[in-house]
């Protein structure tokens, strides 16, 4: 009886641990571009506009926040 209870508890715990990551997934995160992709796009835009120094820094900051 005790062995059966321990085996059942272990199986239940293993089941919870393996399915926990499925519940933690963020489905809305797929719509947003990753930080790396945003940085690549904003960097290309800044280069196309020939921005340098403080102008580039301000542009990159606003570009990364808006996307």
C-alpha positions in Angstrom: 0.0 0.0 0.0 2.7 2.5 1.0 4.9 1.5 -2.0 1.9 2.0 -4.3 1.2 5.5 -2.8 4.8 6.5 -3.2 4.9 5.3 -6.8 1.6 7.2 -7.6 3.0 10.4 -6.0 6.2 10.1 -8.0 4.3 9.5 -11.3 2.0 12.5 -10.6 5.0 14.7 -9.8 6.8 13.6 -13.0 3.7 14.4 -15.0 3.4 17.9 -13.5 7.1 18.6 -14.1 6.9 17.6 -17.7 3.7 19.5 -18.6 4.6 22.6 -16.6 6.5 24.2 -19.5 3.5 24.0 -21.8 1.4 26.1 -19.5 4.2 28.7 -19.1 4.5 29.4 -22.8 3.6 32.9 -24.0 1.6 32.6 -27.2 1.5 36.4 -27.7 5.3 36.6 -27.8 5.3 35.1 -31.3 3.8 38.3 -32.8 6.6 40.6 -31.6 10.0 40.7 -33.4 12.9 39.6 -31.2 15.3 42.2 -29.8 18.0 41.0 -32.2 15.7 41.5 -35.2 14.6 45.0 -34.0 18.2 46.0 -33.5 19.1 44.8 -37.0 16.2 46.7 -38.6 16.8 49.9 -36.6 20.6 49.7 -37.3 19.9 49.4 -41.1 17.5 52.4 -40.9 20.0 54.5 -39.0 22.8 53.6 -41.5 20.5 54.5 -44.5 19.8 57.9 -42.9 23.6 58.4 -42.3 23.0 59.2 -38.6 26.0 59.7 -36.3 26.6 60.4 -32.6 23.7 61.8 -30.5 21.3 61.8 -33.4 21.9 58.1 -34.0 21.6 57.3 -30.3 18.2 59.1 -30.1 17.0 57.5 -33.3 18.0 54.0 -32.1 16.3 54.5 -28.7 13.0 55.6 -30.2 13.2 53.0 -33.0 13.8 50.1 -30.5 10.9 51.3 -28.2 8.4 51.6 -31.0 8.8 48.2 -32.6 
